[in-house]
């Protein structure tokens, strides 16, 4: 059946992608009194491959914008320790301040907050770019209700690794991700820990969620997936290599993959268009860094978009690029180094052996990744633009 066309509408901001970056941007802009439309092609609530671990920096950023209650209300699991293993060696490192929460619960909570602030949310909607003018960008929304044209003063691309809005360079040899969620946690994988098993061809992380399920996320070389027979067997190989048990329900688990992980956008915006979150840059995360980048990026972008809605100027893109690299890109450098380390098993062996003897040598890295302060603070204006 052909979808019926719907009359055109105008909005201040159209946000494509309702993950944390898009939903937080929607929340902050709606609080400022702008007309915001948030759309996503998925049906909600939806499960995601990655993003169930929030480090202390992400938690502090959520508190700074009044969303800390989402974690408390959901019973998010405090993350106190990283258990890191390769071969017969393992080490336990303190984390402190992080939380584990299912993406279904977390994403829905932010979207609900954005709606309460005045944003409109539209799931099951595919977006098609239209023409651009000096005063707006036109997009076409394809949903079960019909086809709708939207003239938006600003479009925000927050649609993740598969985004097509901005040109992206994918790192040569980047690993690909995959994940699954098991209905019950194995007794071995106690809550409050991130269990990280390292192998020469990839690594697997496990943590228990607020509802007792076990989240599993992994990254591998492409060749390893082919060689080992897919994500399930590949992840099992990694766990067996460190002597950890295969959790219950493994054989029947449904795995979902990602595109190549490490990438960066060659530009962070175009005329009346800004990118944020995974759509503009991603590095293989280790213990919850990816979500902190998405949250910080949305907080940093909101005031720039607010100004651009009122008065667009091409310098807005340069302003966003500088702010992004200061508040997000600079924090990705350490993860880029850790990801490089993870590709060198001998170095991982030496690192874990050293940490077994002197655990404190990890403190500077842990502080850099997990310091419990927001990357930047956001005021909470709730002004009426009609006043």
C-alpha positions in Angstrom: 0.0 0.0 0.0 1.4 3.4 -0.9 1.8 5.8 2.0 -0.2 9.0 1.8 1.5 12.3 1.6 1.1 14.6 4.6 1.2 18.4 4.5 4.5 20.2 4.9 5.6 21.5 8.3 8.3 23.8 9.6 10.4 23.2 12.8 13.3 25.0 14.4 15.4 21.8 14.8 15.0 18.3 13.2 17.2 15.7 14.9 17.9 12.4 13.1 18.7 9.6 15.6 17.2 9.2 19.0 20.2 7.7 20.8 21.7 9.6 23.8 23.4 12.2 21.6 20.2 13.0 19.6 17.8 12.7 22.6 19.9 14.9 24.9 20.2 17.5 22.1 16.4 17.4 21.7 16.0 17.8 25.5 18.3 20.8 25.8 16.9 22.6 22.8 13.3 22.0 23.8 14.1 23.4 27.2 15.2 26.6 25.4 11.8 26.9 23.9 12.6 25.7 20.3 10.2 23.6 18.2 12.1 20.3 18.1 11.3 17.1 16.1 13.3 14.0 17.1 13.0 11.0 14.6 14.5 7.6 14.4 14.0 4.7 12.0 13.8 2.1 14.8 10.9 0.8 16.8 11.2 1.7 20.5 12.1 0.4 23.0 15.1 -1.0 21.1 18.1 -3.0 22.0 21.6 -1.7 20.9 24.9 -3.5 20.5 26.9 -1.1 22.6 26.5 1.6 25.2 25.3 -0.2 28.4 28.3 1.0 30.4 28.6 4.6 31.5 31.8 5.8 33.0 32.0 8.3 35.9 32.4 11.2 33.5 29.2 10.3 31.7 27.3 10.0 35.0 28.6 13.4 36.1 27.5 14.9 32.8 24.0 13.5 33.2 23.8 15.0 36.7 24.9 18.3 35.3 21.8 18.5 33.0 19.3 17.1 35.5 19.2 13.5 34.2 21.0 11.7 37.0 17.7 10.5 38.4 17.2 8.3 35.3 20.0 6.0 36.5 18.8 6.0 40.1 15.2 5.3 39.1 16.2 2.4 36.9 18.4 0.8 39.5 21.5 1.1 37.2 24.3 -1.2 38.5 27.3 0.6 40.1 30.5 -0.3 38.3 33.3 -0.7 40.8 35.9 -2.8 39.1 37.4 -3.8 35.8 38.6 -7.4 35.5 41.1 -7.6 32.6 42.5 -10.9 31.4 44.7 -12.3 28.7 45.8 -15.9 28.6 46.5 -17.0 32.2 47.0 -13.5 33.5 44.4 -11.2 34.9 44.2 -8.0 37.0 41.5 -6.2 38.9 41.4 -2.4 38.6 39.1 0.0 40.5 36.7 2.0 38.4 34.2 3.8 40.7 31.4 6.1 39.7 30.3 4.3 36.6 26.9 2.6 36.0 25.5 -0.3 33.8 22.1 0.2 32.4 20.2 -1.4 29.5 19.9 0.8 26.4 16.2 0.1 26.2 15.7 1.7 29.7 18.3 4.5 29.3 17.3 5.7 25.8 13.6 5.6 26.6 14.2 7.7 29.7 16.0 10.4 27.8 13.4 10.5 25.1 10.6 10.8 27.7 12.5 13.7 29.3 12.8 15.4 25.9 9.1 14.9 25.3 8.3 16.4 28.7 10.3 19.4 27.8 8.3 19.9 24.6 10.1 17.9 21.9 8.1 15.7 19.5 9.3 12.1 19.0 8.6 10.1 15.9 9.9 6.5 15.7 9.7 4.2 12.7 10.7 7.0 10.4 13.2 7.0 7.6 14.7 10.4 6.6 15.5 11.5 3.1 17.5 14.7 2.5 15.9 17.3 0.3 17.1 20.6 -1.0 18.8 23.3 1.2 18.3 27.0 1.0 19.7 30.0 2.9 16.9 29.8 5.5 16.1 26.1 5.9 16.9 22.5 5.1 14.1 20.4 3.6 13.9 16.7 4.6 11.4 14.0 3.7 10.1 11.8 6.5 8.8 8.3 5.5 6.7 6.7 8.2 3.8 4.3 8.4 1.6 7.3 8.5 2.7 8.7 5.2 5.4 10.9 3.6 6.0 14.3 5.2 8.2 17.2 4.1 9.8 19.2 6.9 11.5 22.6 6.6 14.0 22.8 9.4 16.1 25.8 10.3 18.7 23.3 11.6 19.2 19.6 11.1 21.3 17.5 13.5 22.7 14.2 12.3 22.9 11.9 15.3 22.2 8.7 13.6 25.2 6.7 14.5 27.9 4.8 12.7 25.8 4.3 9.6 25.1 8.0 9.1 25.2 9.2 5.5 24.9 13.0 6.2 28.6 13.9 6.4 31.7 12.4 4.7 33.5 10.0 7.0 37.0 8.4 6.9 37.0 4.9 8.3 40.4 3.9 9.8 42.3 1.3 7.9 42.0 -2.1 9.6 39.4 -0.9 12.0 37.7 -3.6 14.0 34.0 -4.4 13.8 31.7 -4.8 16.8 29.0 -7.2 17.8 26.9 -7.9 20.8 24.1 -9.8 22.4 22.2 -9.8 25.7 21.6 -13.1 27.6 18.4 -13.5 29.6 20.2 -14.5 32.9 23.7 -13.6 34.2 26.1 -16.5 34.9 27.1 -16.6 38.6 30.7 -16.2 37.6 30.0 -12.7 36.1 29.1 -10.9 39.3 27.4 -7.5 39.1 29.4 -4.3 39.6 32.3 -5.5 37.3 33.3 -5.1 33.7 34.8 -8.4 32.6 37.2 -7.8 29.8 38.8 -10.8 28.0 41.6 -10.0 25.5 42.8 -12.2 22.6 45.1 -11.6 19.7 42.2 -11.2 17.3 39.8 -9.2 19.5 38.3 -8.7 22.9 35.0 -9.4 24.7 33.4 -7.4 27.5 30.6 -8.6 29.8 28.6 -6.8 32.5 25.4 -7.5 34.4 22.5 -5.1 33.8 19.9 -3.6 36.1 17.4 -6.3 35.3 19.7 -9.3 35.8 20.5 -9.8 32.1 24.1 -10.2 31.0 25.3 -7.8 28.3 28.0 -9.0 26.0 29.9 -6.6 23.6 33.0 -7.4 21.5 35.3 -6.1 18.8 37.3 -8.2 16.4 39.4 -8.1 13.3 37.3 -8.9 10.3 39.4 -11.9 9.4 38.9 -13.4 12.8 35.1 -13.4 12.4 35.5 -15.4 9.2 38.1 -17.7 10.6 36.2 -18.4 13.8 32.8 -18.8 12.3 30.9 -15.7 13.4 30.5 -13.6 16.5 29.2 -16.3 18.8 32.1 -18.8 18.2 34.6 -15.9 18.1 33.5 -14.6 21.4 33.5 -18.1 22.9 37.1 -18.5 21.7 38.2 -15.4 23.5 36.5 -16.4 26.8 37.9 -19.9 26.7 41.4 -18.4 26.0 41.3 -16.8 29.5 39.6 -19.6 31.3 36.3 -17.9 31.8 33.0 -19.9 31.5 30.6 -19.6 28.5 27.4 -18.2 30.0 24.1 -20.0 29.8 22.1 -19.4 26.7 25.1 -18.7 24.5 24.3 -21.2 21.8 20.8 -19.6 21.1 21.9 -16.0 21.5 21.1 -13.6 18.7 24.1 -11.4 17.8 24.0 -8.1 16.1 27.0 -6.4 14.4 28.2 -2.9 13.7 30.1 -1.3 10.8 33.8 -0.6 11.2 34.2 1.2 14.6 37.1 3.7 14.4 36.2 6.6 12.2 36.1 10.4 12.0 34.0 12.8 10.0 36.0 15.0 7.6 33.8 17.9 8.5 31.4 18.3 11.4 28.7 20.3 9.6 27.4 21.9 6.4 25.0 24.6 5.7 22.3 24.4 8.5 23.5 20.9 9.4 25.5 19.7 12.4 26.7 16.2 13.2 27.1 14.8 16.7 27.7 11.5 18.5 29.0 8.4 16.6 27.9 10.1 13.3 31.0 12.3 13.5 33.6 10.2 15.2 34.2 7.0 17.1 37.1 5.1 18.6 37.0 1.5 19.9 35.9 2.2 23.5 37.0 0.1 26.5 35.0 0.7 29.6 32.1 3.2 28.9 33.9 6.0 27.2 31.7 6.0 24.0 28.6 7.1 25.9 30.5 9.9 27.6 31.5 11.3 24.2 27.9 11.2 22.9 26.6 12.9 26.0 29.3 15.6 26.1 28.9 16.2 22.4 25.2 16.9 22.7 25.7 19.2 25.7 28.4 21.1 23.8 26.4 21.4 20.6 23.1 22.6 22.0 24.1 26.3 22.6 25.7 26.5 19.2 22.5 25.2 17.5 20.4 27.6 19.6 22.4 30.5 18.2 22.3 29.1 14.7 18.5 28.8 14.8 18.2 32.5 15.7 20.9 33.7 13.3 22.7 31.2 11.0 26.3 32.0 10.0 28.8 29.6 8.3 31.2 30.3 11.2 28.9 28.2 13.4 30.4 25.1 11.8 33.9 26.2 12.7 32.8 27.1 16.2 31.3 23.6 16.6 34.4 21.9 15.2 36.7 23.7 17.7 34.4 23.0 20.6 34.0 19.3 19.6 37.7 18.7 19.3 38.3 20.4 22.7 35.6 18.6 24.6 35.3 15.3 22.8 38.1 14.7 20.3 40.8 15.3 22.9 39.3 12.6 25.2 39.3 10.1 22.3 43.1 10.2 22.0 43.7 8.0 25.1 41.1 5.4 23.9 42.9 5.4 20.5 46.1 4.5 22.4 44.3 1.8 24.5 42.8 0.3 21.3 46.2 0.1 19.8 47.5 -1.6 22.8 44.7 -4.2 22.6 45.9 -5.2 19.2 49.3 -6.2 20.6 48.9 -9.3 22.8 52.5 -9.2 24.0 52.1 -5.7 25.2 48.9 -6.6 26.9 50.7 -9.5 28.7 53.4 -7.1 29.8 50.9 -4.5 30.9 48.8 -6.9 33.0 52.0 -8.4 34.5 53.1 -5.0 35.5 49.7 -4.1 36.9 49.7 -7.3 39.0 52.9 -6.1 40.7 52.1 -2.4 40.9 48.3 -1.7 40.3 48.8 2.0 41.0 50.5 2.5 37.7 47.1 2.4 36.1 45.8 5.3 38.2 46.7 8.1 35.7 44.9 6.3 32.9 41.9 5.5 35.0 41.7 9.1 36.2 41.9 10.3 32.7 39.1 8.0 31.5 36.9 8.0 34.5 37.3 11.3 36.5 33.9 12.0 37.9 33.3 15.4 36.4 31.4 16.4 33.3 33.4 17.4 30.3 31.5 20.6 30.3 28.6 22.0 32.2 25.3 23.0 30.8 22.9 25.5 32.3 19.2 24.6 32.3 17.4 27.5 30.7 13.7 27.0 30.3 12.8 30.2 28.7 9.7 31.0 26.6 10.9 32.3 23.3 7.5 34.0 22.8 8.0 36.2 25.8 
